Amino acid sequence: MSHQSITRGSSRLRAALVVGTAIGGTLVAVPQASWAQDAAAQPQDAASQTSPNEIVVTAQKRAEALQDVPISIAAVTSQQLAQSGIEQVLDLPQAVPSLRVNYAGTFVLPTIRGVGSVVALPGLTQNIATYVDGYYVPTPSSSNFDLVSVESVNVLKGPQGTLFGANATGGAIQINTRDPEYKPSALIRFGYGSYNTVSSAVYATTGIGDKFAVNVAANYEYSDGYVTNIVTDDDKVAKYHKYSVRTKALFEPTDGIKFVAAYQHSYSNDPISQMVVARDGVSAGNAYPGTVFSYDSPKRVALDMPGYARFKQDSFSLKSEFDLGFATLTSYTQYRKDGVDQGLDYDASSAPNNFSYWSVRDKTFTQEVNLASSGSGPLNWVVGAFYLNYKDAYDYNTYVYALEQGVDVFQSRNKTESYAGFAEVTYQPVEKLFLTGGVRYTKDKPQVAYNLQAYGLTGAGDAKFDNTSFRAVARYQLTPRSNVYASFSQGYRSGGLPGSAFSTVPVQPETINAWEVGYKTAEGPLRFNVAGFYYDYKDIQVTSYGAGGQSLTVNAAKARIYGIDADVTYTITPDFSVTLAGTWTDAKYKDFPNALGRDFDTLEAFNVDASGFRVERTPKFAGSFSANYGFDLAGGRLVLNGNVFHSGKYYYDPAHQLDQPAYTLVNLKATWTDPSDHVDFSIFGKNVFNEKYFVASFIDPSSARARFGDPATFGGSITYRY
């Protein structure tokens, strides 16, 4: 059978370069503002503009200067979030080119350096771990975190198998939100943008006495959406509203003891993830005479039954910290509930072929305890333990057009318990040389029960997996603010029992061995980081889709991945700074003889030998350039920001049938702050050249579906700070 491919989109790199020339390189990222933008506007952050070496991260379970941590980390500060206009995890690649974030419905699928999950299924975990304030978030629907009241985001590249454990095969994303402060402060914002998008947000913090402080962050957004369904002529088919509230309470009863309790509630009714098109009309809907398709614009769909997506989340957490003198004991306790209801027109056409809908209900409890040494002697260490209890309930249904009603197809119930213990020691045998060794033992116990109601088939089973991962690092301090390092680390993604496979045969774990060498410096106005890496990636969990919501995951592939990534920030003057970041990755399957492809006429499956093919969702090159320029104007201050992000071509599937051509995104923003330094007026443009690109693309027996990224949007906001 002939090999087929689909091409969509066009690069606008030439146009981006024209804009860069026209405004003299004063570009730096841009869309709507987040609380991080206001943090960046505060005077105390001026030092971070002129002293980029002051970035502090917690990648090794303790606060350390970025340049002293022998891990490749993209540390996106509150100032950079402001400059780049990053508002959610989906936007992060614009600041971290080695990170790729795509979707499967509402589920977020990150990839770092060619390692990532292609799908999100009940009973299988992601291999890029997401942490919010130190708490593990296993639910993929919660991973597209709105970056409100965020202090920083750290993207840890490469396996983090000892300190962060299972399911960090490719890396980890750490999101850190603001803790309460004793000094009162507040902020309120109103914004308006394209497609009648109205947004509002508020943040406030204060102390109550000298031992207790609280904060609250809340936001609400409504929009008519930019999509028209040409079947019903509904130009508000993608209208949405969403809101979130997060509050924290800080209690310090005495010196050396601190508690931070937090609660967050989020709700979203946003169908944009289900506004799919059939790429080039590849769909089972072709079997119906007169079927209508639309696949050439992000602003149009052709759906007989438009999809929907509703998400609700509640989380409770308590961080307890005790200074024991010789060490600090920290406990992280979390309980969260996540619920998603979705409906999708699988054939992505006007045909009455396949509309299915499903609900996912997750409950998660985690407990982690860390004991980290204090002091600055030659020996530093951290030991800890971790427990996870994760329950997933998945109900899948389909609409039968002949009966004009929905019918139950299947139910699955998954439970995963995971236990882990870890330790890491750093020793300085001689001046300037630091040696680190780490180990983690993990035991996973997944369970599954399923009921394939459509066929009267039921089943239940369990499995056990265990793993020991190691890490070894040598770091040499060239100067007080520059280091070279070499490391070996291992990663482990747990096996599982996918609920939608209708089988009790477990999927085995995948593992990775990673070697990395790097150099970091933060001298004066310059920060520069570069790392070279090589991965040996085995037993990769690969998933293909069948009919009726069924999926099949097997350990089918081996891959080798190597490359280099680097970023440089230079503060030319206190008013003008530039950042350049890029990643070159060569990621190929070494052994993958049975990748699944589909005939575009019949949508029947056939095997493809993908050995030697590039790993999906991994471009050869991705990079970004940003700049930030401010000057006094009319008694206040005007700041111009802009960002250019370019991605090379990549594929969404192992068989290389669904490609994403190279594309370039340009964002612009201008903010004027009044003389009192209390009021900001901002205007922005996002994807200003209206580049077409996909954020999701799949193929199954119903269609080759895809979802476009957002088109050009423009707007403004007014912010008041106290």
C-alpha positions in Angstrom: 0.0 0.0 0.0 1.4 3.4 -0.9 2.6 5.7 1.8 0.4 8.8 2.2 0.8 12.2 3.9 -1.2 15.3 4.5 0.3 18.8 4.5 -1.2 21.9 6.0 -0.1 25.4 6.7 2.7 27.7 5.5 5.7 29.3 7.1 5.7 33.1 7.6 9.3 33.4 8.6 10.0 36.0 5.9 7.2 38.2 7.3 8.5 37.8 10.8 11.9 38.9 9.8 10.5 42.0 8.1 8.7 43.0 11.3 11.9 42.4 13.3 13.8 44.7 11.0 11.0 47.3 11.0 11.0 47.8 14.7 14.7 47.6 15.2 14.8 44.4 17.2 12.7 45.7 20.0 10.4 42.7 20.0 9.7 40.6 23.1 6.6 38.4 23.7 3.1 39.6 24.1 -0.6 38.6 24.3 -2.9 39.2 27.2 -1.5 40.0 30.6 -1.3 37.6 33.6 -0.6 38.3 37.2 3.1 37.5 36.4 3.1 40.7 34.3 2.2 42.8 37.3 4.8 41.1 39.4 7.4 42.0 36.7 6.2 45.6 36.8 7.1 46.0 40.5 10.3 47.9 41.4 11.8 44.9 43.3 12.1 43.0 40.0 14.4 45.6 38.5 17.4 43.7 39.8 16.4 40.6 37.8 16.5 42.7 34.6 20.1 43.9 35.3 21.2 40.8 37.2 19.9 37.7 35.4 22.2 35.6 37.6 19.8 36.0 40.6 17.3 33.4 39.4 16.6 30.8 42.1 15.1 27.3 41.3 14.1 24.3 43.4 15.0 21.6 40.9 16.9 19.6 43.6 14.3 20.0 46.4 16.2 23.0 47.8 16.5 26.7 46.8 19.6 27.1 44.6 20.9 29.6 42.1 20.1 28.5 38.5 23.7 28.5 37.4 24.7 26.1 40.2 22.2 23.4 39.4 23.7 20.7 37.1 20.4 20.1 35.2 19.2 21.7 32.0 16.4 24.0 33.1 14.4 26.7 31.4 13.6 29.0 34.2 10.8 31.4 33.1 10.6 34.2 35.7 7.6 36.4 36.4 9.3 39.1 34.4 9.7 36.7 31.4 6.1 35.6 31.7 5.1 39.2 31.5 7.3 39.9 28.5 6.2 36.8 26.6 2.5 37.1 27.4 2.5 33.5 28.6 -0.9 32.8 30.2 -1.2 29.0 30.2 1.0 25.9 29.8 0.0 25.7 26.1 2.0 29.0 25.5 5.2 27.9 27.2 7.0 26.7 24.1 7.2 30.3 23.0 9.7 30.8 25.8 11.0 27.2 26.0 11.6 25.9 22.4 12.6 22.4 23.6 9.1 22.0 24.9 6.2 21.0 22.7 2.6 21.2 24.0 -0.3 19.6 22.0 -3.8 18.4 22.8 -6.0 15.3 22.7 -9.4 16.9 23.4 -9.0 18.9 26.6 -6.0 16.8 27.7 -2.5 18.4 27.5 0.3 16.4 26.0 3.7 17.9 26.6 6.9 16.7 24.9 10.5 17.6 25.9 13.4 16.8 23.6 11.4 14.1 21.7 10.0 12.4 24.8 6.3 12.8 25.5 2.9 11.1 25.6 1.0 10.9 22.3 -2.4 10.3 24.0 -4.0 10.6 27.3 -5.8 7.4 28.4 -7.3 6.1 31.7 -4.8 3.8 33.4 -1.7 5.3 31.7 0.3 8.2 33.1 2.0 11.0 31.3 5.8 10.9 31.0 6.3 14.7 31.5 5.3 15.3 35.1 3.6 18.5 36.2 4.0 20.0 39.6 2.1 23.0 41.1 3.8 24.4 44.2 5.5 21.1 44.7 2.4 18.9 44.3 2.2 16.3 41.6 -0.7 16.7 39.2 -1.3 13.4 37.4 -4.6 14.4 35.6 -3.8 15.6 32.0 -6.9 17.7 31.9 -5.5 19.9 34.7 -2.0 20.3 33.1 -2.9 23.3 31.0 -2.6 25.5 34.1 -3.7 29.1 33.8 -0.6 31.0 34.9 -2.4 33.4 37.2 -0.6 34.7 40.3 2.5 32.7 39.2 5.9 33.6 40.4 7.9 31.3 38.0 7.8 28.3 35.8 10.7 25.9 35.6 10.9 23.3 32.8 13.4 20.6 33.8 14.7 18.9 30.7 15.6 15.2 30.7 14.7 12.4 33.0 14.2 13.4 36.7 14.0 9.8 37.9 15.5 10.2 41.4 14.0 13.3 42.9 10.8 13.4 40.9 10.4 9.8 40.3 8.1 7.8 38.0 6.5 9.5 35.0 9.2 12.1 34.6 10.9 10.2 31.8 11.2 13.3 29.6 11.3 15.9 32.3 9.1 17.9 34.6 7.2 21.2 34.6 7.3 23.1 37.9 4.7 25.9 38.4 5.2 28.1 41.5 2.4 30.4 42.6 2.6 33.4 45.0 2.5 32.8 48.7 0.7 35.3 50.9 2.6 38.4 52.1 2.2 40.4 55.3 2.4 43.7 53.5 -1.1 44.5 52.0 -1.3 44.8 48.2 -4.0 44.4 45.6 -4.6 44.4 41.9 -7.6 44.5 39.6 -7.8 44.2 35.8 -10.3 44.5 33.0 -9.6 43.5 29.5 -11.4 43.3 26.1 -10.2 41.6 22.9 -11.1 40.1 19.6 -14.4 38.1 19.2 -16.0 39.9 22.1 -13.6 38.5 24.7 -14.2 40.1 28.1 -11.8 39.3 31.0 -11.5 40.4 34.6 -9.1 39.5 37.4 -8.3 40.4 40.9 -5.5 39.6 43.3 -5.1 40.7 47.0 -2.9 39.7 49.9 -2.5 41.0 53.5 -1.3 40.0 56.9 -3.5 39.4 59.9 -1.3 40.1 62.8 2.4 39.0 62.6 1.8 35.3 62.3 -0.9 34.9 59.7 -1.3 36.1 56.1 -3.8 35.3 53.3 -4.1 35.9 49.6 -6.7 35.3 46.9 -6.5 35.3 43.1 -9.6 35.1 40.9 -10.3 35.5 37.2 -13.2 35.3 34.8 -13.3 35.2 31.0 -16.1 35.2 28.4 -15.9 35.1 24.6 -18.1 34.6 21.6 -15.3 32.5 20.1 -13.8 32.8 16.6 -15.4 29.7 15.0 -18.4 29.5 12.7 -20.2 26.2 12.0 -21.1 26.4 8.4 -23.6 23.6 8.7 -25.8 25.6 11.0 -24.4 29.0 10.3 -23.8 29.4 14.0 -21.0 32.0 14.5 -20.9 31.4 18.3 -20.5 27.7 18.2 -17.2 28.1 20.2 -18.4 30.6 22.7 -17.0 30.0 26.2 -16.8 31.1 29.8 -14.4 30.1 32.5 -13.3 31.2 35.9 -11.0 30.2 38.7 -10.4 31.1 42.4 -7.3 30.3 44.3 -6.6 31.2 47.9 -3.7 30.6 50.3 -3.3 31.0 54.0 0.2 31.3 55.6 0.7 30.6 59.3 4.0 30.9 61.1 3.3 30.1 64.8 7.0 30.4 65.8 10.4 30.7 64.2 11.3 27.7 62.1 7.7 26.5 61.6 5.6 27.4 58.6 2.3 26.1 57.2 0.8 27.1 53.8 -2.7 25.9 53.1 -4.3 26.4 49.7 -7.6 25.8 47.9 -8.4 26.2 44.2 -11.6 25.9 42.3 -11.7 26.1 38.5 -14.5 25.7 36.0 -14.4 25.9 32.2 -17.1 25.5 29.6 -15.0 25.9 26.5 -15.7 23.8 23.4 -12.7 25.0 21.4 -10.9 21.7 21.8 -13.7 19.9 20.0 -13.9 22.3 17.1 -12.2 19.8 14.7 -11.8 19.6 11.0 -11.2 16.6 8.7 -7.8 17.2 7.2 -8.3 17.4 3.4 -11.7 15.8 3.8 -10.3 12.4 5.0 -13.4 11.2 6.8 -15.9 8.3 7.0 -18.5 11.1 6.3 -17.6 10.7 2.6 -19.9 7.7 2.5 -22.9 10.0 2.9 -24.0 11.9 -0.3 -23.7 15.7 0.0 -21.4 15.7 3.0 -20.0 19.1 3.8 -16.4 19.7 5.0 -14.4 22.6 6.1 -10.6 22.2 6.7 -8.7 25.3 5.5 -9.4 27.8 8.2 -9.3 27.9 12.1 -12.5 30.0 11.9 -14.7 27.4 10.3 -15.9 23.9 11.0 -18.6 21.7 9.4 -20.2 19.6 12.2 -23.7 18.1 12.3 -23.4 17.9 16.1 -20.8 20.3 17.5 -18.8 19.0 20.4 -18.5 20.4 23.9 -16.0 20.3 26.8 -16.7 21.2 30.4 -14.1 20.9 33.1 -14.3 21.3 36.9 -11.5 21.0 39.4 -11.2 21.4 43.2 -7.9 21.0 45.0 -6.8 21.2 48.7 -3.2 21.2 49.8 -1.1 21.8 52.9 2.6 22.4 53.0 4.3 22.0 56.4 7.8 23.1 56.9 10.0 22.6 60.0 13.5 23.9 60.6 15.3 21.3 62.6 18.6 23.1 62.7 20.6 20.4 60.9 17.9 19.9 58.2 14.6 21.2 57.0 11.6 18.8 57.1 8.9 19.5 54.5 5.6 17.8 54.0 3.3 18.1 51.0 -0.2 16.8 51.4 -2.7 17.1 48.6 -6.3 16.0 47.7 -7.9 16.9 44.4 -10.9 16.1 42.3 -11.0 16.7 38.5 -14.0 16.1 36.3 -14.3 16.4 32.5 -17.4 16.0 30.2 -16.7 16.0 26.5 -18.6 15.4 23.3 -17.0 15.1 19.8 -18.1 14.8 16.2 -15.6 12.0 15.3 -16.1 12.2 11.5 -15.6 16.0 11.6 -18.2 16.6 8.9 -21.9 17.3 8.4 -22.6 13.5 8.0 -24.8 11.7 10.6 -21.9 9.2 11.2 -20.3 9.3 14.7 -21.0 11.6 17.6 -19.7 10.2 20.9 -19.5 11.7 24.4 -17.8 10.7 27.6 -17.0 11.7 31.2 -13.9 11.3 33.3 -13.8 11.7 37.0 -10.5 11.6 38.8 -9.6 11.7 42.5 -6.0 12.1 43.6 -4.3 11.9 47.0 -0.6 12.5 47.3 1.8 12.7 50.3 5.4 13.6 50.0 8.0 14.1 52.8 11.4 15.6 52.2 14.3 16.0 54.7 17.0 18.3 53.2 20.3 19.1 55.0 21.0 22.7 56.1 24.3 24.5 56.1 27.0 25.1 53.5 29.5 22.4 54.3 31.1 20.0 51.8 28.2 17.5 52.2 24.6 18.2 51.3 21.8 15.6 51.1 18.1 15.1 50.7 16.0 12.0 51.5 12.3 11.6 51.0 9.3 9.4 50.4 6.3 9.7 48.2 2.8 8.1 48.0 0.1 8.4 45.3 -3.5 7.2 45.3 -5.1 8.0 41.9 -8.6 6.9 40.9 -10.1 7.3 37.5 -13.7 6.7 36.3 -14.3 6.7 32.6 -17.8 6.4 31.0 -18.0 6.4 27.2 -21.2 6.7 25.1 -22.3 7.2 21.5 -25.3 8.7 19.8 -27.2 6.3 17.5 -28.7 8.4 14.8 -31.3 5.7 13.8 -32.6 5.6 17.4 -32.1 9.4 17.9 -30.7 8.7 21.3 -27.4 7.9 23.1 -26.4 4.4 24.2 -23.8 3.2 26.7 -20.6 1.8 25.1 -18.3 1.0 28.0 -17.2 1.9 31.5 -13.8 1.6 33.0 -12.5 2.1 36.6 -8.8 2.5 37.2 -6.9 2.8 40.5 -3.2 3.3 40.8 -1.2 3.3 44.0 2.5 4.2 43.9 5.1 4.2 46.7 8.6 5.6 46.4 11.7 6.4 48.5 14.6 8.5 47.3 17.9 10.0 48.4 20.5 12.2 46.8 23.9 13.3 48.1 26.3 16.0 46.9 29.9 16.0 48.2 32.7 18.5 47.5 35.9 16.5 47.7 38.1 19.4 46.7 37.6 23.1 46.0 35.2 23.8 43.1 34.4 20.1 42.4 30.9 18.8 43.4 29.9 15.1 43.0 26.3 14.0 43.2 24.7 10.6 43.4 21.0 9.8 43.7 18.8 6.8 43.8 15.0 6.2 43.9 13.0 3.0 44.3 9.4 3.0 43.0 6.6 0.4 43.3 3.4 0.8 41.3 0.2 -1.2 41.7 -2.4 -0.4 39.0 -5.9 -2.0 38.9 -8.6 -2.0 36.2 -12.2 -3.1 35.9 -14.1 -2.6 32.6 -17.6 -3.2 31.3 -18.0 -3.2 27.5 -21.7 -2.8 27.7 -22.3 -2.8 24.0 -21.1 -6.5 23.9 -21.7 -7.7 27.4 -18.0 -8.1 28.0 -16.5 -7.5 31.5 -13.1 -7.9 33.0 -10.9 -7.0 35.9 -7.2 -7.3 36.7 -4.2 -5.8 38.5 -0.4 -5.7 38.0 2.7 -4.7 39.9 5.8 -2.9 38.7 8.9 -1.8 40.5 12.0 0.2 39.4 15.2 1.5 40.7 16.6 4.6 39.0 20.0 6.2 39.5 21.6 9.6 38.9 25.3 10.6 38.9 26.7 14.1 38.3 30.0 15.9 38.3 30.0 19.7 38.5 33.0 22.0 38.3 32.8 25.6 39.3 34.9 27.7 36.9 34.0 31.0 38.6 31.5 31.8 41.4 28.9 32.3 38.7 29.8 29.8 36.0 29.9 26.0 36.0 30.4 23.0 33.7 28.8 19.6 34.4 28.4 16.1 33.1 25.6 13.8 34.2 24.0 10.4 33.8 20.4 9.9 34.8 17.6 7.4 34.4 13.9 7.8 33.9 11.0 5.4 34.3 7.4 5.6 33.1 5.1 3.2 35.0 3.3 0.4 33.2 -0.4 0.3 33.3 -3.8 -1.2 32.5 -5.5 1.1 30.0 -9.3 1.1 30.7 -10.2 1.6 27.0 -8.2 -1.4 25.8 -10.7 -3.9 27.3 -7.9 -6.2 28.4 -6.1 -7.2 31.6 -2.8 -7.6 29.8 -0.6 -4.8 31.3 1.4 -2.4 29.3 5.0 -2.6 30.5 7.0 0.3 31.7 9.2 2.4 29.5 12.7 3.5 30.5 15.4 5.9 29.4 19.1 6.4 30.0 20.3 9.9 29.5 23.8 11.5 29.2 24.2 15.2 29.3 27.1 17.8 29.4 26.5 21.4 29.9 27.8 24.9 30.7 26.1 27.7 32.6 27.1 31.2 33.4 25.5 34.3 34.8 28.1 37.0 34.8 27.0 40.6 35.0 24.4 41.4 32.3 24.8 38.0 30.5 23.1 34.7 31.3 24.1 31.8 29.0 23.2 28.1 29.2 24.0 25.3 26.8 23.6 21.6 27.0 24.3 18.6 24.8 22.3 15.4 25.4 22.0 11.8 24.3 19.1 9.5 25.2 18.7 5.7 24.9 14.9 5.3 25.0 13.4 1.8 25.3 10.0 0.0 25.5 8.2 3.1 24.3 4.5 3.0 25.0 2.8 3.5 21.7 -1.0 3.9 21.3 -3.3 3.6 18.3 -7.0 4.3 18.1 -9.8 2.0 17.1 -13.6 2.4 16.7 -16.0 3.2 19.6 -13.4 4.9 21.8 -11.2 1.8 21.9 -7.4 2.2 22.0 -4.5 -0.2 22.0 -1.2 0.6 23.7 1.9 -1.7 23.3 5.6 -1.5 24.0 6.6 -1.3 20.4 9.6 0.9 19.9 13.1 1.9 20.7 14.6 5.3 19.9 17.8 7.2 20.1 17.7 11.0 20.7 20.5 13.5 20.7 20.8 17.2 20.3 21.8 20.5 21.8 19.8 23.4 23.3 20.9 26.8 24.5 19.5 30.1 25.7 21.2 33.5 26.2 19.8 36.6 27.8 21.7 39.9 27.6 20.7 43.1 29.4 22.2 45.7 27.0 21.0 48.6 29.2 18.6 48.8 32.2 16.0 49.7 29.5 16.7 47.1 26.8 17.2 43.3 27.0 17.1 40.5 24.5 16.7 36.7 24.8 17.5 34.1 22.2 16.7 30.4 22.7 16.9 27.4 20.5 16.9 23.6 20.4 18.3 21.2 17.7 17.1 17.6 18.2 17.7 14.5 16.2 15.2 12.0 17.4 14.7 8.7 15.5 13.1 5.3 16.1 15.8 2.6 16.1 13.3 -0.3 16.0 9.6 0.2 15.2 8.5 -2.3 12.6 4.8 -2.2 13.3 3.7 1.5 13.4 0.1 1.9 12.5 -0.9 3.9 9.4 -4.3 4.3 7.7 -5.5 4.4 4.1 -7.0 7.8 3.5 -9.7 6.4 1.2 -11.0 3.6 3.4 -9.4 4.5 6.8 -8.4 0.9 7.1 -5.2 0.2 9.1 -1.9 -1.1 7.8 1.5 -1.6 9.3 4.4 0.8 8.5 8.0 0.1 9.4 8.9 3.3 11.1 12.4 2.3 12.0 14.6 5.3 11.1 11.6 7.7 11.2 11.7 10.8 13.2 9.9 10.7 16.6 6.6 12.4 16.4 6.0 15.9 17.6 9.7 16.7 17.5 11.0 19.3 15.0 14.6 19.3 14.1 14.8 22.9 15.2 12.7 25.3 17.2 13.7 28.7 18.5 12.6 32.0 19.8 13.8 35.6 19.9 12.5 38.2 22.2 13.3 41.7 23.3 12.1 44.3 25.8 12.5 48.0 25.5 11.2 50.7 27.9 11.5 54.5 27.9 9.9 57.5 29.7 6.9 59.0 28.0 4.4 61.7 29.1 5.5 61.5 32.7 5.0 57.7 32.8 6.8 54.8 31.2 6.2 53.0 27.9 7.4 49.4 27.5 7.4 47.7 24.1 7.5 43.9 24.0 7.6 41.3 21.3 8.4 37.7 20.6 9.1 35.6 17.5 8.7 31.8 17.8 9.6 29.5 15.0 9.1 25.7 14.8 10.4 23.4 12.2 8.4 20.7 10.5 7.3 17.7 12.5 4.8 14.8 12.5 1.9 14.0 14.7 2.1 10.3 14.2 4.8 7.6 14.0 3.8 6.6 10.4 4.5 10.2 9.2 1.1 10.7 7.6 0.0 13.7 9.6 2.6 16.5 9.2 2.9 20.0 10.6 4.9 22.2 8.3 7.2 24.8 9.8 5.5 27.9 11.2 6.3 31.1 12.9 4.3 33.1 15.5 4.8 36.8 16.2 3.3 38.5 19.3 3.4 42.2 20.1 2.5 44.3 23.1 2.8 47.9 24.4 2.2 49.0 28.0 2.1 52.5 29.4 2.3 53.0 33.2 1.1 56.3 34.6 3.3 58.6 36.7 1.8 57.2 39.9 3.0 53.7 39.0 -0.5 52.4 39.9 -2.2 52.2 36.5 -1.2 50.3 33.4 -2.8 50.6 29.9 -1.9 47.8 27.6 -2.6 46.8 24.0 -1.5 43.5 22.4 -1.6 41.4 19.3 -1.1 37.6 19.3 -0.2 35.6 16.2 -0.4 39.0 14.4 0.3 37.5 11.0 -2.6 35.0 11.4 -0.4 31.9 10.9 -2.2 28.6 10.4 -0.9 25.7 12.5 -2.3 22.7 14.3 -2.3 22.0 18.1 -3.8 18.5 17.7 -4.0 15.9 14.9 -5.1 12.3 15.0 -6.3 9.6 12.7 -8.7 6.7 13.5 -11.5 4.8 11.7 -13.7 7.9 11.7 -11.4 10.6 10.2 -8.1 12.4 10.1 -9.1 15.0 12.7 -7.2 18.2 13.5 -7.6 21.3 15.6 -6.1 24.6 14.5 -4.3 26.9 16.8 -5.8 30.3 17.6 -5.9 32.9 14.7 -4.7 36.5 15.1 -6.2 38.2 18.1 -5.9 41.8 19.4 -7.1 43.6 22.5 -6.2 45.7 25.5 -6.5 45.9 29.3 -6.5 48.4 32.2 -4.8 47.4 35.4 -4.8 49.1 38.8 -2.3 48.1 41.4 -2.2 49.0 45.1 
